[in-house]
Amino acid sequence: MSYVTDIPAASPEIARDHFLRRLSVETDCSDVAATLRTGEPDFVLLHVVGSPQAYERRHVPGALHLPHREISAERMAEWPAQTPFVVYCAGPHCNGADQAAFKLASLNRPVKIMIGGITGWQDEDLPFALGKEPGILRQ
């Protein structure tokens, strides 16, 4: 036996359900980038941490700057109720995306976290947008 198998793996049914639950609340940088490249994303991408100046220095192309502290029912009324949101923050060391996702879910909004955040985006060598505008992800 090893440290890996000291505790037996879950049954395939339990594992399937576990990973389905995770995938229902998480997405990754690669999948977000692939969807953004189509030019017709089926979600709203939110950059949920940092100052406006930090957003201007770099953000994921297509992302709107909406700090998690500013998420409210009034602000979210800008989008239809069933609009899916993808939120991200600085990276694994930041819980801003979790706070934003919690607020959105509490407002009955569909939401996923882009795991890795800015750090993950950079690790995947994906380009950033600069400036006040969301920008677009080019091919």
N, C-alpha and C positions, 0 to 999 in steps of 0.2 A: 504494500500500500504506500501511497505517497500523500503529501499534503493536499494534492489536488483531489484525490479520490477517497481521502479519509471520510469525507461526507459525500455520500452517493449523489449522483446527478438526479435532478428531478425527473419525474416521468415526462415523456414527450408531451402529454396533454398539459401538464402544469407549465412546462417550459414554453409551449406555444402560447398559452394564455398570458403568461408573464411578458413575453416579447411583444405580443399584440398590444397589451396595455402600454408598454413603453413606446412603441411606434405610434400609438394614438396621441401621444403628448410630446413627441420629439421628432425632429427631422435633422438632417445634417447639412453642412455647408455645400457639399457636392450636389445634393438634390435641389437645394434652393437655387444654386447657380444654374443648374440645368434648366430649371423652370423659368428663371429670369431670362435666360438666353432665348427662350421662345418669343419673348416680347409680349406675352399674354399670361402673366402670372394669375393664378386663381386664388390668391391670398394677398393680404396687405402685410408688408414687411415693416416692422417697427424697430428702430434703434432706440432702446429704452433707458439708456444711461448717459451720463456726461452732460457737459455744458454745450450750448450751441457752438462754441468755438472748437470743442473737441470733435463734434460732429463734422464741422467744416474741414478739419484737418484730415479726417478719413472716416468713411462709412461704407457699408455694403451698398453697391449701386442699387438704386430703386427703393432704398429704405427711407422712411419718414422718421424724423426725429420727434419722438413723443416720450419724454422721460416717464418712468413708471409712476412717479408721484403726481403726474398730471392726468393720469387715466381716470376718467369719471364717466358716469352715465351720460352727462351732457356732451362731453367731448366725443364719446363713441357714437353718439347719435348721427355723426357725419356719415356713417356707413350703415348699410342695411343690416338687420339683426343677424342674418346667417353668414355674414362675411367672415371667412377664416382669417386669423391673424397668425403671423409667425414673428416671434420676438427674439431679440438677441441682445447680449450685453458685451462687456469687455472680454470675457472668457471664463474658464473654469474657476477662477479665483473670485468671481463676481456673482452675486445673487440677484442682480437687477432683473434679469429675464424671469427668474422664478417669481419675483414680486409682481412683475407685470402680468405674467401668466395667471397668477392667483387672482389679481384684480379683474382681468378679463373674464376668467371663468366664473368669478363671483357675479359678474354682470351678465351671465348667460351667453357669453361670446365664445365661439369655437377658437381654440388657440393651441399652438405648438411652440415649443422652444427650439431654436436652432442651436444644437449643442456645439460647443466650442467657441461660439461667439466670434468676436473680432480675431482672437487668437487662432481659432480653428480656420477662419477664412484665410488668414495670413499663412498658416501652416500648409494650406492647400495651394498656396501660390496663386490665389485668385486676386484680381485687381480691385482696388478701392476707388470710390468716387471721392471727389474733393469739392468743397464749397457748400453753399447753402441749399442747393437743389439736390433732389434725390439722385439724379443721373440715371444712366442705363448701363446694363452689363453688355458689353459688346462681345461678338463672337470670338 
